[in-house]
């Protein structure tokens, strides 16, 4: 269900933003995007001697009473999913990290575009869906 909802939102978002298709996403160094209900932040950090070894991502929903609840998310590299849909109940905002090196291979490299699709159901049933949040690995 998450994938269908996010795909529909991505389509609507791409249709409502003419002229931005040719723009390159910003780098994943202190990347931030604002929404009408909060912010999304992400960055690539050094890890185990690798200058781009760890991707971190945070989702802050402004209404603190809506932060606790169930979150679902999935990481994409160049538009392809690289993780399974993950799910967790959290009492605060969603934040996670992803090492670059998994199961003997790099899942992203310099120049790759990273983004996260996420869905959050607040305690009162309000549903939040992330806008497209892309950044380029430096």
C-alpha positions, 0 to 999 in steps of 0.5 A: 500500500505504501508503494502505491500511495507514494507512487501516486504522490510522486506522479502528482508532485511531478505533474505540479512542478513544471520546469523542475525536471531538468534541475539536478538534486542538491548534494546530500550535505546538510540537505533539507526540504520544508513541507507545510507540516514539518521538515526532512533532513538528510546527509552523507557522513564519514563512516569507518574511514569512508567519507561517504560511508553512512546516509542519515535521514530525519523526518520532523513533523511540526505537530508534536502530538502527531509524531508518535505512531507508526512509520513506514519507509524505504530507501531508493538509489537512482529510483530503485529500492535498495531496502525492504519497506521498514516499519516501526512505532516511534514515540518521536520523529522518524530517523534512521541511518544506512551504511553504504557497504552492505553484504559485500557491496556498496549500495550507493556511490558518488553521483548517485541520487538517494531518496526516501519514501515514507508514510506516517500514521499519527495517533489520531489517524492523520496520515503524512506522506513525504514529498519527493526528497532527493539528494546527490551523493558527493 
